[in-house]
């Protein structure tokens, strides 16, 4: 579903991805760990084709099609959906209107109502301007509702478990666990709380713009909890010395 080959990306002249290789199969969910500033969000933006992220070399393929040079809107229409960590406030657009636009011809009214009920998104929240005055949990639930009404083939979740309390995490986790059963996805997380609900098949660790190791999600998460990212940084230095 997604294949990234030797991807080098810069933004404002600064190299942020330094040869990323990643492959996610159809129907698979993977998880990506990494310290702050390691390039995780830059990878998300590069997959999405966000303006300003310049691909210097390498290739991104989605669903068998090379999308390296395709514009962002075309990638979204192909079936890539993203839950952003820090979405902007948008005055003048109510959440209910945006949901209506996104879900057009994709979900029935009953399906939308069911999704809103499960995510505890009531009429009061639906009638407010997008993310204006929303709590952390409301923003996350709103973002997930938006992306799920798109019915994408591939879902990228940029820290879905950050800034939310346990009640919101439970709502989000259960809904994602159900919806990721029949689609592919990439979850980015620091502390791994979301993995109590969603069970990825493979984990990756990114350091300094490179994926330095891959493996079983629980094993890698436990190692990070025990030793932090110091051991991952050693892997990066080893790989860097091998390249030199």
C-alpha positions in Angstrom: 0.0 0.0 0.0 2.9 2.4 0.8 6.5 2.1 -0.3 9.2 4.6 0.5 12.6 4.1 -1.1 15.8 6.0 -0.1 13.9 9.2 0.5 15.8 12.4 1.1 13.8 15.5 1.8 14.7 19.1 2.7 12.7 22.1 4.0 14.0 25.6 3.8 17.4 24.2 2.7 17.7 21.9 5.8 17.9 18.1 5.3 15.2 16.5 7.4 15.0 13.0 5.9 18.3 11.2 5.1 17.4 8.1 3.2 14.2 6.6 4.6 13.1 3.2 3.5 9.6 2.0 4.6 7.1 -0.5 3.3 3.6 -1.0 4.6 1.5 -3.8 3.1 -2.2 -3.7 2.2 -4.3 -4.1 5.4 -1.3 -3.6 7.7 -0.9 -1.1 10.5 2.7 -0.1 11.5 3.9 2.2 14.4 6.7 4.7 14.2 8.7 5.8 17.3 11.4 8.4 17.6 12.6 11.3 19.8 11.5 14.8 19.3 13.0 16.4 16.1 13.8 13.0 14.6 11.9 13.6 11.4 8.6 11.8 12.1 6.3 14.7 11.2 8.5 15.5 8.2 7.9 12.0 7.0 4.1 12.5 7.3 4.3 15.8 5.4 6.4 14.2 2.7 4.0 11.4 2.2 1.1 13.9 2.0 3.0 16.1 -0.4 2.8 19.2 1.8 4.2 22.3 0.1 7.7 23.2 1.2 8.9 19.7 1.7 11.2 19.1 -1.2 12.1 15.6 -2.3 15.8 15.6 -3.3 16.0 11.9 -4.2 14.1 8.7 -3.6 10.6 7.7 -4.3 7.1 7.4 -2.7 4.7 4.9 -4.1 1.1 4.5 -2.9 -1.2 1.7 -4.0 1.2 0.8 -6.8 1.4 4.4 -8.2 4.4 6.7 -8.0 3.2 9.8 -6.1 6.6 11.4 -5.5 5.7 14.4 -7.6 1.9 14.4 -7.3 0.1 17.4 -5.6 -1.4 17.0 -2.1 -5.0 17.1 -3.2 -4.5 14.2 -5.7 -2.8 12.1 -3.0 -5.8 12.7 -0.7 -8.3 11.7 -3.5 -6.3 8.5 -4.0 -7.1 7.6 -0.4 -4.5 9.0 2.0 -6.0 10.5 5.2 -4.1 12.2 8.0 -4.9 13.0 11.6 -2.7 15.9 12.5 -1.1 16.4 15.9 -1.8 20.2 16.0 -4.5 21.2 13.5 -5.3 24.9 13.0 -8.3 26.8 14.3 -10.6 27.7 11.4 -13.1 30.5 12.0 -16.2 30.6 9.8 -16.4 26.8 9.2 -18.4 24.7 11.6 -17.5 21.1 12.3 -20.8 19.8 11.1 -20.4 21.6 7.8 -17.0 20.2 7.2 -18.2 16.6 8.1 -21.0 17.0 5.6 -18.6 18.0 2.8 -16.1 15.3 3.6 -18.7 12.5 3.9 -20.7 13.4 0.8 -21.5 10.2 -1.1 -19.2 8.2 1.3 -21.3 7.7 4.4 -25.0 7.6 5.1 -26.6 9.8 7.7 -27.1 6.9 10.0 -23.4 5.9 9.7 -22.3 9.5 10.5 -24.6 9.7 13.5 -23.3 6.4 14.8 -19.7 7.6 14.4 -20.5 10.9 16.2 -22.2 9.0 19.0 -19.3 6.6 19.5 -16.8 9.5 19.6 -19.0 11.5 21.9 -19.3 14.4 19.4 -22.6 16.1 20.3 -24.6 18.9 18.6 -22.9 21.6 20.7 -19.4 20.6 19.4 -20.7 20.1 15.8 -22.1 23.7 15.8 -18.8 25.3 16.8 -16.1 26.7 14.5 -13.4 24.1 13.8 -11.0 23.7 16.7 -12.0 27.1 18.1 -12.1 26.7 21.9 -11.8 22.9 21.6 -10.1 21.0 24.4 -7.3 18.6 23.6 -9.7 15.6 23.6 -12.3 17.4 21.5 -9.6 18.2 18.9 -8.5 14.6 18.7 -12.0 13.2 18.5 -12.9 15.8 15.8 -9.8 15.0 13.7 -10.5 11.3 13.9 -14.2 11.8 12.9 -13.1 13.9 9.9 -10.6 11.3 8.6 -12.9 8.3 9.2 -15.7 10.0 7.2 -13.3 10.2 4.3 -13.0 6.4 4.3 -9.4 6.5 3.2 -7.4 3.5 2.1 -4.4 4.6 4.3 -4.6 6.5 7.6 -1.7 8.3 9.1 -2.2 9.1 12.8 0.3 11.7 14.1 0.3 11.2 17.9 -3.4 10.4 18.4 -2.7 9.7 22.1 -1.0 13.0 23.0 -2.9 15.7 25.0 -5.9 13.5 25.8 -7.2 12.1 29.1 -7.9 8.4 29.7 -11.7 8.7 28.9 -10.9 10.3 25.5 -8.1 7.8 24.8 -10.5 5.0 25.3 -13.1 6.5 22.9 -10.4 7.1 20.3 -8.6 3.8 20.8 -11.7 1.7 20.4 -12.9 3.5 17.3 -9.5 3.3 15.7 -9.1 -0.4 16.5 -12.4 -1.1 14.7 -11.7 1.1 11.7 -8.1 -0.1 11.1 -9.2 -3.7 10.7 -10.0 -3.2 7.0 -7.4 -0.5 6.0 -3.7 0.2 6.2 -2.2 2.7 8.6 0.8 4.3 10.2 0.7 5.4 13.8 3.2 7.9 15.3 3.4 7.9 19.1 5.9 8.8 21.8 4.6 6.9 24.8 2.6 4.1 23.1 -0.7 4.4 25.0 -2.7 4.0 21.8 -1.1 0.5 21.4 -3.3 -0.7 24.3 -6.1 -0.6 21.7 -4.6 -0.7 18.2 -2.2 -3.6 17.5 0.3 -2.8 14.8 2.1 -5.7 13.0 5.5 -3.9 12.9 7.4 -1.1 14.6 10.0 1.3 13.3 12.3 3.8 15.1 13.5 7.0 13.5 16.5 9.0 14.6 18.0 12.0 12.8 15.8 11.5 9.7 16.7 7.8 9.2 14.8 4.6 10.2 17.4 2.9 12.3 15.6 -0.3 13.4 12.5 -2.4 12.8 10.8 -5.1 14.8 8.0 -6.3 17.0 6.0 -3.4 18.4 5.8 -4.5 22.0 9.5 -5.5 22.2 10.7 -2.1 20.8 8.3 -0.1 23.0 9.5 -2.0 26.1 13.1 -1.3 25.1 12.4 2.4 24.7 10.7 2.5 28.1 13.7 0.8 29.7 16.6 2.6 28.0 15.1 5.6 26.2 16.3 6.4 22.7 20.0 6.1 23.6 20.2 2.6 22.2 18.5 3.8 19.0 21.1 6.6 18.7 23.8 4.1 18.9 22.2 2.2 16.0 22.2 5.4 14.0 25.9 6.0 14.6 26.6 2.5 13.6 24.7 2.9 10.3 26.3 6.3 9.7 29.8 4.8 10.1 28.9 1.9 7.7 27.8 4.5 5.1 31.0 6.4 5.5 
